[in-house]
């Protein structure tokens, strides 16, 4: 049973996770350098692909574009875990957190496995198949976060939720200063509608999301540029990226749902 005390304890666990995320190992910092050096050497067709990604991210923020996910697949998973075949989309938000967590963990596992295969496949051809890997892994990232949003009862069809998803994407690839800034922004996002509008207005540099997301590949993707050997590095890198991203989505969406339930409990107590 989700008591107030249990919700507060779960919230504290998430906040401890947030604090841990503010630390960045030295090798992760230097891991961002190679792509900055490689920009001058990167073939034109890869640069063109990055440009297309920038435009697609802008379209995603506005309309969802080609990346907008479908609800029915996640709804079926929720029906399975909740043992309620008549569950509707509108009822997801009232499900126990344990059901939401189970579906999200399932998504995390499945998407990480897919990313592993994807990374190994595109690692065969080195730099030439890397041009294929970058947009695919970005698309997988966005769809994974959207599916997690649905699992916790939020609708990615709403622009507000797509903004939150981009924030999750930013958080997973940010450095220490960036993570802390994003957490501060999201702290306002949780409060009220006016604060949400302020967070949305702050998302002006969405192009930086793609560049930062690409830069975080660092020396890991540099190793993937070696034909054949890139299979191993591509598989490990992609798996790690999607695994970390899914964890970020689960934690941040779970926190929103817990805060809303605590606020709901507070309103009930005050009404009594």
C-alpha positions as CSV (number, residue, x, y, z in Angstrom):
1,X,0.0,0.0,0.0
2,X,1.3,3.4,-0.9
3,X,1.2,5.3,2.3
4,X,2.5,8.9,2.7
5,X,5.5,7.6,4.6
6,X,6.4,5.1,1.8
7,X,6.1,7.7,-0.8
8,X,8.3,10.1,1.1
9,X,10.9,7.3,1.5
10,X,10.8,6.5,-2.2
11,X,11.2,10.2,-3.0
12,X,14.3,10.4,-0.8
13,X,15.8,7.5,-2.7
14,X,15.3,9.3,-6.0
15,X,16.8,12.5,-4.5
16,X,19.9,10.5,-3.4
17,X,20.2,9.2,-7.0
18,X,20.0,12.8,-8.3
19,X,22.9,13.8,-6.0
20,X,24.9,10.8,-7.3
21,X,24.4,11.9,-10.9
22,X,26.0,15.3,-10.2
23,X,29.4,13.6,-10.0
24,X,31.3,13.0,-13.2
25,X,34.4,10.8,-13.5
26,X,37.5,12.3,-15.0
27,X,37.5,9.7,-17.9
28,X,33.9,10.8,-18.7
29,X,35.1,14.4,-19.1
30,X,37.9,13.6,-21.4
31,X,35.6,11.2,-23.2
32,X,33.8,14.2,-24.6
33,X,36.9,15.6,-26.3
34,X,37.5,13.4,-29.4
35,X,34.4,14.5,-31.3
36,X,35.4,18.1,-31.0
37,X,38.7,17.2,-32.5
38,X,37.1,15.0,-35.1
39,X,34.7,17.7,-36.3
40,X,37.3,19.0,-38.8
41,X,37.9,15.5,-40.1
42,X,34.4,14.2,-40.1
43,X,33.2,13.3,-43.7
44,X,30.6,15.7,-45.2
45,X,27.9,13.0,-45.3
46,X,28.0,12.5,-41.5
47,X,27.9,16.3,-40.9
48,X,24.8,16.4,-43.2
49,X,23.2,13.6,-41.2
50,X,23.8,15.6,-38.0
51,X,22.1,18.6,-39.6
52,X,19.1,16.5,-40.4
53,X,18.9,15.4,-36.8
54,X,18.9,18.9,-35.6
55,X,15.8,19.7,-37.8
56,X,14.1,16.5,-36.6
57,X,14.6,17.4,-33.0
58,X,13.0,20.8,-33.6
59,X,10.1,19.1,-35.2
60,X,9.8,16.6,-32.4
61,X,9.5,19.4,-29.8
62,X,6.8,21.1,-31.8
63,X,4.7,18.2,-33.1
64,X,6.3,14.9,-32.2
65,X,7.2,14.3,-35.8
66,X,8.2,10.8,-36.9
67,X,9.4,9.9,-33.4
68,X,6.0,10.2,-31.6
69,X,5.2,6.8,-30.1
70,X,2.0,4.8,-29.8
71,X,0.2,4.3,-26.6
72,X,-1.5,0.9,-27.3
73,X,1.8,-1.1,-27.0
74,X,2.5,0.3,-23.5
75,X,-1.1,0.0,-22.5
76,X,-1.0,-3.7,-23.2
77,X,2.0,-4.1,-21.0
78,X,0.3,-2.2,-18.2
79,X,-2.8,-4.4,-18.6
80,X,-0.6,-7.5,-18.3
81,X,1.2,-6.4,-15.2
82,X,-1.9,-5.0,-13.5
83,X,-4.0,-8.0,-14.6
84,X,-6.7,-5.7,-15.8
85,X,-7.6,-6.2,-19.4
86,X,-10.1,-3.3,-19.3
87,X,-7.5,-0.7,-18.2
88,X,-7.7,2.5,-20.3
89,X,-5.2,5.2,-21.0
90,X,-7.0,7.6,-18.7
91,X,-6.7,5.1,-15.8
92,X,-2.9,4.7,-16.0
93,X,-2.1,7.6,-13.7
94,X,-4.0,5.8,-10.8
95,X,-2.1,2.5,-11.1
96,X,0.2,1.5,-8.3
97,X,3.8,2.6,-8.7
98,X,4.9,-1.0,-8.6
99,X,3.1,-1.7,-11.8
100,X,4.5,1.4,-13.5
101,X,8.0,0.4,-12.3
102,X,7.6,-3.1,-13.6
103,X,6.7,-1.9,-17.1
104,X,9.5,0.7,-17.2
105,X,12.1,-1.9,-16.1
106,X,10.8,-4.2,-18.8
107,X,11.2,-1.4,-21.4
108,X,14.7,-0.6,-20.0
109,X,15.8,-4.3,-20.5
110,X,14.3,-4.7,-24.0
111,X,15.6,-1.4,-25.3
112,X,19.1,-2.0,-23.9
113,X,19.2,-5.3,-25.7
114,X,18.0,-3.8,-28.9
115,X,20.6,-1.0,-28.6
116,X,23.3,-3.7,-28.1
117,X,22.4,-5.4,-31.3
118,X,22.1,-2.1,-33.1
119,X,25.6,-1.0,-31.9
120,X,27.2,-4.3,-32.9
121,X,25.6,-4.2,-36.4
122,X,26.6,-0.6,-37.2
123,X,30.0,-1.1,-35.7
124,X,31.0,-3.6,-38.5
125,X,31.6,-0.9,-41.0
126,X,33.4,1.6,-38.8
127,X,33.0,5.3,-39.6
128,X,30.6,4.7,-42.6
129,X,28.0,2.8,-40.6
130,X,28.5,5.2,-37.7
131,X,26.5,7.7,-39.8
132,X,23.6,5.3,-39.5
133,X,24.0,4.5,-35.8
134,X,23.7,8.1,-34.6
135,X,20.2,8.8,-35.8
136,X,18.9,5.3,-35.0
137,X,20.2,5.5,-31.4
138,X,18.7,9.1,-31.0
139,X,15.3,7.8,-32.3
140,X,15.5,4.9,-29.9
141,X,16.3,7.2,-27.0
142,X,13.3,9.4,-27.7
143,X,10.9,6.5,-28.1
144,X,12.2,4.9,-24.9
145,X,11.6,8.1,-22.9
146,X,8.1,8.5,-24.4
147,X,7.1,4.9,-23.5
148,X,8.4,5.4,-20.0
149,X,6.3,8.6,-19.8
150,X,3.2,6.7,-20.8
151,X,4.0,4.0,-18.3
152,X,3.9,6.6,-15.5
153,X,0.6,8.1,-16.8
154,X,1.9,11.1,-18.9
155,X,1.0,11.8,-22.5
156,X,3.9,12.6,-24.9
157,X,1.3,13.9,-27.4
158,X,1.4,17.0,-25.2
159,X,4.1,19.5,-26.0
160,X,4.8,19.9,-22.3
161,X,5.7,16.3,-22.0
162,X,8.0,16.4,-25.1
163,X,9.8,19.3,-23.4
164,X,10.3,17.2,-20.3
165,X,11.6,14.3,-22.4
166,X,14.2,16.6,-24.1
167,X,15.2,17.6,-20.6
168,X,15.7,14.0,-19.7
169,X,17.8,13.6,-22.8
170,X,19.8,16.6,-21.9
171,X,20.3,15.3,-18.3
172,X,21.6,12.0,-19.4
173,X,24.3,13.6,-21.5
174,X,25.2,16.6,-19.4
175,X,28.2,17.3,-17.3
176,X,28.1,18.1,-13.6
177,X,27.2,21.7,-14.0
178,X,24.6,20.8,-16.6
179,X,23.0,18.1,-14.5
180,X,22.6,20.5,-11.5
181,X,21.1,23.2,-13.7
182,X,18.6,20.8,-15.2
183,X,17.6,19.5,-11.8
184,X,17.0,23.0,-10.7
185,X,14.8,23.7,-13.7
186,X,12.8,20.6,-13.2
187,X,12.3,21.4,-9.5
188,X,10.3,24.4,-10.8
189,X,8.6,22.2,-13.4
190,X,7.1,20.1,-10.6
191,X,5.5,23.0,-8.8
192,X,2.8,24.6,-10.9
193,X,1.7,25.5,-14.4
194,X,3.5,28.9,-14.4
195,X,6.8,27.2,-13.5
196,X,6.2,24.7,-16.3
197,X,5.9,27.5,-18.7
198,X,9.1,29.0,-17.5
199,X,10.9,25.7,-18.1
200,X,9.5,25.5,-21.6
201,X,10.6,29.0,-22.4
202,X,14.2,28.1,-21.2
203,X,14.4,25.3,-23.9
204,X,15.8,27.6,-26.6
205,X,19.0,25.8,-27.2
206,X,17.5,22.4,-28.3
207,X,20.2,22.2,-31.0
208,X,22.7,21.9,-28.2
209,X,21.0,18.7,-27.1
210,X,22.0,16.8,-30.2
211,X,25.5,18.2,-30.2
212,X,25.9,17.3,-26.5
213,X,24.3,13.9,-27.1
214,X,26.7,13.2,-29.9
215,X,29.7,14.5,-28.0
216,X,29.1,12.1,-25.1
217,X,29.9,9.2,-27.4
218,X,33.5,10.5,-27.0
219,X,36.3,8.0,-27.3
220,X,33.8,5.2,-27.0
221,X,32.4,6.0,-30.4
222,X,35.9,6.8,-31.6
223,X,36.8,3.1,-31.1
224,X,33.6,2.1,-32.9
225,X,35.0,3.8,-36.0
226,X,37.5,0.9,-36.4
227,X,35.9,-1.6,-38.8
228,X,35.0,-5.1,-37.3
229,X,36.5,-4.2,-33.8
230,X,33.8,-1.5,-33.7
231,X,31.2,-4.2,-33.2
232,X,32.3,-4.8,-29.6
233,X,32.6,-1.1,-28.8
234,X,29.4,-0.2,-30.5
235,X,27.4,-2.9,-28.7
236,X,28.8,-1.9,-25.3
237,X,28.4,1.9,-25.9
238,X,24.9,1.7,-27.2
239,X,23.7,-0.6,-24.4
240,X,25.2,1.7,-21.7
241,X,23.7,4.8,-23.3
242,X,20.1,3.4,-23.5
243,X,20.4,1.8,-20.1
244,X,21.5,5.1,-18.4
245,X,18.9,7.0,-20.4
246,X,16.1,4.7,-19.4
247,X,17.2,4.9,-15.7
248,X,17.1,8.7,-16.0
249,X,13.5,8.6,-17.4
250,X,12.3,6.2,-14.8
251,X,13.7,8.3,-11.9
252,X,12.5,11.7,-13.1
253,X,9.0,10.5,-14.1
254,X,8.7,8.4,-11.0
255,X,9.6,11.5,-8.9
256,X,6.8,13.5,-10.7
257,X,4.3,10.9,-9.9
258,X,5.3,10.6,-6.3
259,X,5.2,14.3,-5.8
260,X,1.8,14.5,-7.3
261,X,0.5,11.7,-5.0
262,X,2.0,13.4,-2.0
263,X,0.3,16.6,-3.0
264,X,-2.9,14.7,-3.4
265,X,-2.6,13.3,0.1
266,X,-2.0,16.8,1.4
267,X,-5.1,18.1,-0.2
268,X,-7.2,15.2,1.2
269,X,-5.9,15.9,4.7
270,X,-6.6,19.6,4.4
271,X,-10.1,18.9,3.1
272,X,-10.8,16.7,6.2
